[in-house]
Amino acid sequence: MVNNTGGEMKRFQQYINGCFEDAAFSFESLDPSTEVAWAIMPEARETDIDRAVEAASSALHRSDWAGLTASQRGQLLYKLADLVAENASYLAELETRDTGKIIRETSAQIAYVAEYYRYYAGLADKIQGAQLPIDKPDMDVWLRREPLGVIAAIVPWNSQLFLSAVKIGPALAAGCTMVVKASEFGPAPLLELARLCDQAGFPPGVINFVTGFGPECGSVLTSHAKVDHISFTGGPITAAAVLRNSADNLASSSLELGGKSPFIVFDDADIDSAANAQVAGIFAAAGQSCVAGSRLLVQSGIKKKFLAVLRAKAQAIKIGSPMDMDTEYGPLCTQAQRIKIQSLVDQSVDAGAELICGGVPAEGPGFYYPPTIIDCSKVPKAPAVVHEAFGPVLSVLEFDTEEQALELANDTDYGLASGVFTQNLTRAHRMINGIKAGVVWVNTYRAVSPIAPFGGSGLSGHGREGGLEAALHYTKTKTVWLRTSDEPIPDPFVMR
């Protein structure tokens, strides 16, 4: 933590009620590839959070926002989409610098993020109620969809512009107002997104951006009396704390949490294609993804061949500076995450798992950790199998039959994503029906679209983000009864 005095590093500000401002406190953000501080971030505390929520609460009912038509809200989102597209390169550089995610991915991902805002811009005037075929002839009854209220959106550092778009887009399309909390680990891109929201012309207070630490910032936000809904993406431990914080304000919630996603390869699969998808599923973004395919379930007849192909591909991955477009694999975001990953690997090996490759931290500057594969077939309850590493660690289990594959796939408290690789169409459908996960990819992995919702169950949370479903989630229904008869109201002591 540092005071807001001087310094040569780049300085970011929070955005509250249409104004960019310093917070009373600030902190340094590290470049994960060098471990050197490069920027000063505002550290929001209770007074900042209170002002942000009050601004959002006021804007919710003010005419310059509440008085807009749905089409006008959509036009603001279209402007934001254009600004994101125009500034995608700069936003990508910020995200790479602050989180270590390779520029190769941030550039492509952020350019696509603009499509999420365009999708919800077009959806804004298509969120509609319904006329009810009521069973009373003298009544017209219909449902109105109205904004859910003030949204507290808590976004993690990984893929943050994507993970914020699936909250900001539908919430603003529905007419809500927001306080967006960026992760203290790499908040630069979201704080810069505030400038684009300002340029797009959203009225003051409609969307506010802060960052800070859990007790002083996140806890205050999620427990605030004027927060109506909490949209949280992160880990299940923090999510449980969020739910406890909202016990008094009774805010509703949507939780997009972690996963131990099964990646199932049958003996009739295209081995090279499946191996490429597995590399994407666990080693892209250095495994720092909630949908990482971190549990490889491979049919015993092809296990040896598949692991040989996969090991060769893992060892050929180009590790380097995340700012280099040729780099395929960068550092982890934090040193704490690297320590956690190493502990899971060591515990699993000590329990009897076989290390196929990786498993030893890289030397030199930066929070690098190599692509790691561990065969846990003899210890199916090894820590690397059970616990989410949120890093580049792939645990391997083998199976003989389809029934065994399904049993292993569902042997987890998580339920977010899954992958199935087979050329047998009927088998694919049986697996789709049997896997307990919110997303099933068949013969592909890690594909997303603004049109398709995603989310999970169990320790992977509840609710969905993306698609029409997310927009409806940010509305509440109001039932309207209109009596059409001029006759006197019948017996007042009998419910109609």
Secondary structure by P-SEA (a helix, b strand, c coil): cccccccccbbbbbbcccbbbbccbbbbbbccccccccbbbbbbcaaaaaaaaaaaaaaccccccccccaaaaaaaaaaaaaaaaaaaaaaaaaaaacccccaaaaaaaaaaaaaaaaaaaaaccccbbbbbbccccccccbbbbcccccccccccccaaaaaaaaaaaaaaaacccbbbbcccccaaaaaaaaaaaaaaccccccbbbbcccccccaaaaaaccccccccccccaaaaaaaaaaacccccccccbbbbbcccccccccaaaaaaaaaaaacccccccccccccbbbbcccaaaaaaaaaaaaaaaccccccccccccccccccaaaaaaaaaaaaaaaaacccccccccccccccccccbbbbbcccccccccccccccccbbbbbbbccaaaaaaaaaccccccccccccccaaaaaaaaaccccccccccccccccccccccccccccccccccaaaaaaabbbbbbbbbccccccccccccc
